[in-house]
Amino acid sequence: MLTEQGYICCYCMRRISEENMEIEHWEPQSKYPELQINYKNLLASCSGNRGSKKNNQHCNPKKGDAEITINPADFSKNCENQIRYSSTGKIFSDDENINTDLNEILNLNYQTLIDNRKIALHTVITVLNRKFPNKTWSKESLKKTLEELSSKDAEGKYSPYCQYIFWYLNKRLNNP
């Protein structure tokens, strides 16, 4: 699962490893015991502040036995097209049910996650500004950066919070 997901959490996209991941059951074990060991029902999630107060938890610990609208591993649903970001680092959806999942069930607008998304984006912006000191990034450089971020690195890892960075760079390219 780690390799397939490029070592990022299925929900918040932060870096995960064998030491800090949990196996998440998209369809909760308590409600769907027959899917308990079905590989298509399993995802790699971060530990999301497990053990802290519920309002400080996110991802798998916050979700618990709740059901959510879309499975991030179901590529046929293309969940990335149903998720949006704001320039402040918040994640949302135009679909009311998905928006509830993001905010109430998964707590993906937990302040630490917002800050981490902004830091990841700032890092990419800093690299681009070093390459282009006049801060005028060419379309080719943006496309190349998008291509690099959409590929796993030599260790098979995606960049943490990569979808937020994709959103920003696509916005700069004037793509929807």
N, C-alpha and C positions, 0 to 999 in steps of 0.2 A: 504494500500500500504506500509506503514512504516513497519508493522509487516511482511508482505510477503517478503520485501526486507531486513529485519533484520536491519533496521535503518541506511542503508548506501545508498549513492547516486547511482542511476542506472548507472551513467557514470564514475565518478571519484572515487567512493567508500569511500568518506569521510563520517563521522558521520553526520546524519541529524535527525531532530526532527520536531514536528509540528510547532515549532517557526521558523525554518530556512529552510524549504523545499518549493518546488514549485511543482505543478502538471504539468508534462511534457506530451505533446501529441507527441508520437513517429511519427505518421503521422500528420503533421501540420494542425491545425484547419482551417487555411486560405485556404488550398488546399483540405481538406477532411472534410467539415463541417458535413457530415453524421456520422463521427466517433468521433465527439466532446465529446460525453458522453459515448462512447463505452469503457467499463472498460478495455478491452484487449489493448486499445490504450493509456492507461494512465500509467504513471510511476512517481515515487517519485524522484525528482532531488534536488540537492542543489541549492542555489540561485546564485552561481558562480560569485560573485562580481558584481551583477546587479547594474547598476547605474554608474559604472566606465567606463573608456575608453574601447572600444570594444576589443583591444588587451590584456586587463587585465581580460576580462571575460572568463568564461569557462562553460561547461555543458549547461543547459537549456538557460540561457541568450545569450550565444555565438551562440548556434544552431539557435535560433529564428525560422524562418519558413523553414529552410533548411531541406532537406530529407537526411537521412543517410542510409547506406547499411544494417546494421543488428540491430535488436531490442534486447537489452540486456535481456529482459524478455521472449524472445522466446526460450525456452529451447531446442526446436527441432533443432535449428540452432547451438547450443552449441558455442556461441560466444567466450567463454574462450579459445577454441582451435584455434581461429583465431587471438588471441591477444598474443603478446610477450612482454617481458620486457628486459631491459639491466641492467647491474650491476650499472649503473649510475642513475637508477630510471626512465628512459624514457620508454614510452609505444609505441609499434609500431605493424605493421602487415606486413606479406609478401604480402598480397593482397593490391594492389595500391589504390583501392577505399576505403577500410577500413582505410588505413594509412592516406588518405586525410581526412576522417571523424575524426579520432583521433586528427590530428594536426591542420587542418584548420577550421573545422566546430565546434568541441567540445573543442579545445585548451587544450587537456589533458596533454600536455607537458609544461604547464604553470609552471614556476619555483617553485612557492609555492607548487603545487601538487607533483612535483618531490621531493622536500625537505620533504614533509609530508610522501611520500612513503618510503623514506630512513630512516626517524625517526621511523616509525612504524616497519620497518624491524630491525633497530638497537635495538629497545626495545626487540624484540623477541630474537635476538642474545645475548643480555646482559643476559636475563633470562636463556638461554641455557648455556651460559658460567659460570653462577653462579652455575648451577646444575652440570656442568662438567668443573671444573677449568682447566683441561689440554687442553680444547678446542677440544677434540676429542668426538664428539657427536655420540652416537650409532645410528644405523639405527632404533632401537626401539624407542629411544627418539624423533627422527625426525618424525617417523610415528605417535607417540602419539601427538606431537605438531600439525602436520597436521590435525589429527582427531579432536583435540580440536578447532582449528581455523575454520574447516569446519562446526562446529556446532554452533548454536546460544547459547549465555550465558543464565543465569537464567532469564534475562529480555527480552529475545527474540532478542538479538542484535548480529550481526556479528562483528568481529574486523574490524576497518577501514583499508582500503587498503589491505584486506586479500588476494586478488588474487596475488598481488605482493609478499607477503610473501609465498604463496603457490608455486609460480614460483621458488623462491629462495630455499626453503626447498626441493622441488622435484629435483632441480638441484643438491643439496647436496646428495640426495639419488640416483643420477644418473638415474633418470626417465626422459623421454622426456618432 
